[in-house]
Amino acid sequence: MSMDDADPKIRELRSMATQELRRMDEYREVLRLVEAGLGDEEIMAQTGSEHRDVLSVRQDVEQGESLWPETPYEFGLRRFMGEISTEEMMERLRAWPYEFGVVHDDWYDSKSWDDIERLSLTGFITDDEYNELRAIAEQRPDFPS
């Protein structure tokens, strides 16, 4: 995958990945500081986060919510941005315990395999990478037919 900045598609993908990773990293940094016991003002000063974002993270912690775990989508973004190697991304994606989305009456419950579909559709992973991961996922008994 070429990272040629002259290509408008690459520039668009880079911008999207940068924004999404920044949001993930900021959330996790605020979370780390909340868990370390820092006050809202100090967290805002250290991270540049807005007060509503700090309060949201603090509320998530108090409610025991799952706090932005790593996802297959994130691995694809980090590889695209050069933060991890293709080998590391593929190693993690090959071993991922994929779950598959379910269509309900009037809504879709997305799961981790949808991250791979999204990475492929947006161009963050190659067709070969997608095909390899799909071949692995198809071996699972719960793979949708």
C-alpha positions as CSV (number, residue, x, y, z in Angstrom):
1,M,0.0,0.0,0.0
2,S,1.5,3.3,-1.1
3,M,1.5,6.1,1.4
4,D,1.9,8.7,-1.4
5,D,0.6,12.0,0.0
6,A,-0.1,13.2,-3.5
7,D,-2.9,10.7,-3.8
8,P,-6.2,12.3,-2.5
9,K,-7.5,9.0,-1.3
10,I,-4.4,8.4,0.8
11,R,-4.6,11.9,2.3
12,E,-8.3,11.3,3.2
13,L,-7.5,8.0,4.8
14,R,-4.6,9.5,6.7
15,S,-6.8,12.3,8.0
16,M,-9.5,9.8,9.1
17,A,-7.0,7.5,10.8
18,T,-5.3,10.4,12.5
19,Q,-8.6,11.8,13.9
20,E,-9.8,8.4,15.1
21,L,-6.5,7.4,16.7
22,R,-6.2,10.8,18.4
23,R,-9.6,10.3,19.9
24,M,-8.8,6.8,21.1
25,D,-5.4,7.8,22.6
26,E,-6.9,10.9,24.3
27,Y,-9.7,8.8,25.9
28,R,-7.2,6.2,27.2
29,E,-4.9,8.9,28.6
30,V,-7.8,10.6,30.4
31,L,-8.8,7.1,31.7
32,R,-5.3,6.5,33.0
33,L,-5.3,9.8,34.8
34,V,-8.8,9.3,36.3
35,E,-7.7,5.9,37.5
36,A,-4.5,7.5,39.0
37,G,-6.8,9.7,41.1
38,L,-6.1,13.1,39.4
39,G,-8.8,15.8,39.6
40,D,-10.7,17.1,36.6
41,E,-8.8,20.4,36.3
42,E,-5.4,18.6,36.4
43,I,-6.5,16.1,33.8
44,M,-7.8,18.9,31.5
45,A,-4.5,20.8,31.9
46,Q,-2.4,17.7,31.1
47,T,-4.4,16.4,28.2
48,G,-6.1,19.4,26.7
49,S,-9.4,17.5,27.0
50,E,-12.7,19.3,27.5
51,H,-14.4,19.0,30.9
52,R,-17.4,17.1,29.4
53,D,-14.9,14.5,28.1
54,V,-13.2,14.0,31.4
55,L,-16.6,13.7,33.1
56,S,-17.7,11.2,30.6
57,V,-14.7,9.0,31.2
58,R,-15.1,9.4,35.0
59,Q,-18.7,8.3,34.6
60,D,-17.7,5.3,32.5
61,V,-15.2,4.3,35.3
62,E,-17.8,4.7,38.0
63,Q,-20.3,2.5,36.1
64,G,-17.7,-0.2,35.4
65,E,-18.2,0.2,31.6
66,S,-15.8,-1.4,29.1
67,L,-13.4,1.3,28.4
68,W,-12.3,1.4,24.8
69,P,-10.4,-1.8,24.4
70,E,-8.2,-2.4,21.4
71,T,-10.0,-3.6,18.3
72,P,-9.1,-5.0,14.9
73,Y,-10.1,-1.6,13.4
74,E,-7.5,0.1,15.6
75,F,-4.8,-2.3,14.5
76,G,-5.5,-1.5,10.9
77,L,-5.4,2.2,11.5
78,R,-2.1,2.0,13.5
79,R,-0.5,-0.1,10.7
80,F,-1.7,2.4,8.1
81,M,-0.2,5.2,10.0
82,G,3.1,3.3,10.5
83,E,2.7,2.9,14.2
84,I,2.9,-0.9,14.0
85,S,4.2,-3.2,11.3
86,T,2.2,-5.2,8.8
87,E,3.5,-8.3,10.5
88,E,2.3,-7.2,14.0
89,M,-1.1,-6.2,12.6
90,M,-1.6,-9.5,10.8
91,E,-0.3,-11.5,13.8
92,R,-2.9,-9.9,16.0
93,L,-5.7,-10.0,13.5
94,R,-5.0,-13.7,12.7
95,A,-5.4,-14.6,16.4
96,W,-8.4,-12.3,17.1
97,P,-11.4,-14.2,18.6
98,Y,-13.9,-12.8,16.0
99,E,-17.5,-12.4,16.7
100,F,-20.0,-11.9,13.9
101,G,-22.7,-9.3,13.7
102,V,-26.4,-10.2,13.9
103,V,-29.4,-8.7,12.1
104,H,-32.3,-8.1,14.3
105,D,-35.8,-7.0,13.3
106,D,-34.9,-3.4,12.7
107,W,-31.2,-3.0,13.6
108,Y,-27.8,-4.6,13.2
109,D,-25.6,-5.6,16.2
110,S,-22.1,-5.2,14.8
111,K,-19.2,-7.3,16.2
112,S,-15.4,-7.5,15.7
113,W,-15.6,-9.1,12.2
114,D,-17.3,-5.9,11.1
115,D,-14.0,-4.1,11.9
116,I,-12.3,-6.2,9.2
117,E,-15.1,-5.5,6.7
118,R,-14.7,-1.8,7.5
119,L,-10.9,-1.9,7.1
120,S,-11.3,-3.6,3.8
121,L,-14.0,-1.3,2.5
122,T,-12.2,1.9,3.4
123,G,-8.8,0.7,2.1
124,F,-6.9,0.4,5.3
125,I,-6.1,-3.3,4.5
126,T,-5.3,-4.9,1.2
127,D,-7.5,-7.4,-0.6
128,D,-4.9,-10.1,0.1
129,E,-4.9,-9.3,3.8
130,Y,-8.7,-9.3,3.9
131,N,-8.8,-12.7,2.0
132,E,-6.4,-14.3,4.4
133,L,-8.3,-13.1,7.4
134,R,-11.6,-14.2,5.9
135,A,-10.2,-17.7,5.2
136,I,-9.3,-17.9,8.9
137,A,-12.7,-16.5,10.0
138,E,-14.6,-19.0,7.8
139,Q,-13.1,-21.8,9.8
140,R,-15.1,-20.8,12.8
141,P,-18.3,-22.7,13.4
142,D,-20.3,-19.5,14.0
143,F,-19.2,-17.8,10.7
144,P,-22.4,-16.6,9.0
145,S,-23.3,-18.5,5.9
